Structures are given as structure tokens and as C-alpha cells.
């Protein structure tokens, strides 16, 4: 279900529209500010095991400060959810990447690196 909150009840940081996106197994929220955020359903553990029809029944509640799946008994406040999402993204971005050795010319990735000794 796709639901839009009436304009007169919207704060700038309020969720105005929410929907479940089945092909990405994700939730998409649109805010009064114009920002759109789509995130994996896995960020909401209470939704694990829910079928697609139940997930599509998401609604905006509490004047845009929460989203809810009444049929599943799940209500999620947006502010703590955003903290969880962005904390995970920042942590992933800060995680050291495994150093990769550049491929040698000609595509041989295991070729020894030639060094030249200086006199």
C-alpha cells in the first residue's frame, strides 16, 4: 500500500509517503523536505518472515514520525531507524578495505613486481 500524508500535517522532517518495494526487498520513505530514502527491509528485524502482501500494508503514522504495519503489530519510529541506518552505512564506509595489488600490464595479476636496484 502506498500512502501519502496530507500537506497540512507535514513537518519538514516528517515522512510523507512510504511503501514496500518488493523487487529490492526494501522500504522507501519520502520526506516533506523532498528527500527520499530507500533501505533494506533487514534494518527492521520485526519484519523478518513477513510475506509480501503484509509488507505492502505499510502506513505513515504519528504525523509522519513513524511507519507501521498494523497487520503485523509493528510500529517503527523514524528518528531511531534513521540513526540505525546511517550508523551502519558510516561503519561500513570506515571499515578498512583489503589492500589489492594492482594488475600488472598484460593482465597477469600474479606477476612479480620488478624492482631496480640503485647503484
C-alpha positions as CSV (number, residue, x, y, z in Angstrom):
1,X,0.0,0.0,0.0
2,X,1.3,3.4,-0.9
3,X,0.2,6.2,1.5
4,X,0.7,9.9,1.4
5,X,0.3,12.2,4.4
6,X,-1.8,15.4,3.8
7,X,0.3,18.5,3.3
8,X,-1.2,20.4,6.3
9,X,0.1,17.8,8.7
10,X,3.7,17.7,7.5
11,X,6.7,18.9,9.4
12,X,9.9,19.4,7.2
13,X,11.4,16.2,8.5
14,X,8.2,14.1,8.5
15,X,7.7,11.1,6.4
16,X,5.0,11.9,3.9
17,X,4.9,8.7,1.9
18,X,6.1,5.1,2.5
19,X,5.9,1.9,0.5
20,X,7.4,-1.6,0.4
21,X,9.5,-2.2,-2.8
22,X,9.3,-6.0,-3.5
23,X,11.9,-6.2,-6.2
24,X,14.5,-4.7,-3.9
25,X,13.1,-6.2,-0.7
26,X,13.3,-2.7,0.7
27,X,11.3,0.1,2.3
28,X,11.1,3.5,0.6
29,X,10.3,6.7,2.6
30,X,9.7,10.1,1.2
31,X,10.1,13.2,3.5
32,X,8.3,16.5,3.3
33,X,11.8,18.1,2.6
34,X,11.9,16.2,-0.7
35,X,14.4,13.6,0.4
36,X,13.8,10.0,-0.5
37,X,15.4,7.2,1.4
38,X,15.3,3.5,0.4
39,X,16.8,0.9,2.7
40,X,16.8,-2.9,3.0
41,X,14.0,-4.4,5.0
42,X,16.6,-6.2,7.1
43,X,17.1,-3.0,9.1
44,X,13.7,-3.8,10.7
45,X,14.2,-7.2,12.3
46,X,10.5,-7.3,13.3
47,X,9.6,-7.8,9.6
48,X,11.6,-11.0,9.1
49,X,9.4,-13.8,7.9
50,X,6.6,-11.5,6.8
51,X,5.0,-12.2,3.4
52,X,4.9,-9.6,0.6
53,X,1.2,-8.8,1.0
54,X,1.7,-8.0,4.7
55,X,4.8,-5.9,3.9
56,X,2.9,-3.8,1.3
57,X,0.4,-2.7,4.0
58,X,2.9,-0.2,5.5
59,X,1.4,3.2,6.5
60,X,2.6,6.6,7.8
61,X,1.5,7.2,11.4
62,X,2.1,9.7,14.2
63,X,2.1,12.7,11.8
64,X,5.0,11.3,9.9
65,X,7.2,10.4,12.8
66,X,6.6,6.7,12.5
67,X,5.8,4.0,10.0
68,X,3.6,1.0,10.8
69,X,2.5,-2.4,9.7
70,X,-0.7,-2.7,11.8
71,X,-1.4,-6.1,10.3
72,X,1.9,-7.3,11.8
73,X,1.7,-5.3,15.0
74,X,4.9,-3.4,14.1
75,X,5.4,0.3,14.5
76,X,8.8,1.9,14.0
77,X,9.8,5.5,15.0
78,X,11.6,7.1,12.1
79,X,14.3,9.0,14.0
80,X,15.9,5.9,15.7
81,X,15.5,4.0,12.4
82,X,17.5,6.7,10.6
83,X,20.2,6.6,13.3
84,X,20.5,2.8,12.8
85,X,20.7,3.1,9.0
86,X,23.2,5.8,8.9
87,X,25.4,4.4,11.7
88,X,25.6,1.1,9.7
89,X,26.5,3.0,6.5
90,X,29.2,5.1,8.2
91,X,30.6,2.0,9.9
92,X,30.8,0.2,6.5
93,X,32.4,3.2,4.9
94,X,35.0,3.4,7.7
95,X,35.9,-0.3,7.6
96,X,39.4,-0.7,6.2
97,X,39.3,-2.1,2.7
98,X,41.5,-5.1,1.9
99,X,44.6,-3.9,0.0
100,X,44.6,-5.1,-3.5
101,X,47.6,-5.4,-5.6
102,X,47.2,-3.7,-9.0
103,X,47.2,-5.9,-12.0
104,X,50.5,-5.9,-14.0
105,X,50.4,-4.8,-17.6
106,X,49.2,-7.6,-19.8
107,X,46.6,-8.7,-17.3
108,X,48.8,-11.0,-15.2
109,X,47.8,-10.3,-11.7
110,X,50.3,-12.7,-10.1
111,X,53.3,-11.5,-12.0
112,X,56.2,-10.5,-9.7
113,X,56.9,-6.8,-9.4
114,X,60.2,-5.9,-10.9
115,X,62.4,-3.6,-8.9
116,X,65.6,-2.0,-9.9
117,X,68.5,-1.6,-7.6
118,X,70.1,1.8,-7.5
119,X,73.9,2.0,-7.6
